[in-house]
Amino acid sequence: MVANTVITLRMDNALKAQVDTVAKELGRSRAWVINKALVDYIEDVEDIEIAKQRMADPKDAVVSLNDAMAQL
């Protein structure tokens, strides 16, 4: 079983209303929406950091968009 931790945060009323709207539309809790948003954001940040490291590595070849699309 995964352990959970309670975290308190402050957000403005407009953002809270947006979170509540999304939660209602998805049939999920406010906590689920916030947790999902954080997980997705952290994954994006990690992906960006990996991309930056690869771009800085002179041994890692850069592929143009056209070449990448041709390989698909």
Secondary structure, 3 states (H helix, E strand, C coil): CCCCCCCCCCCCHHHHHHHHHHHHHHCCCHHHHHHHHHHHHHHHHHHHHHHHHHHHCCCCCCCCHHHHHHHC
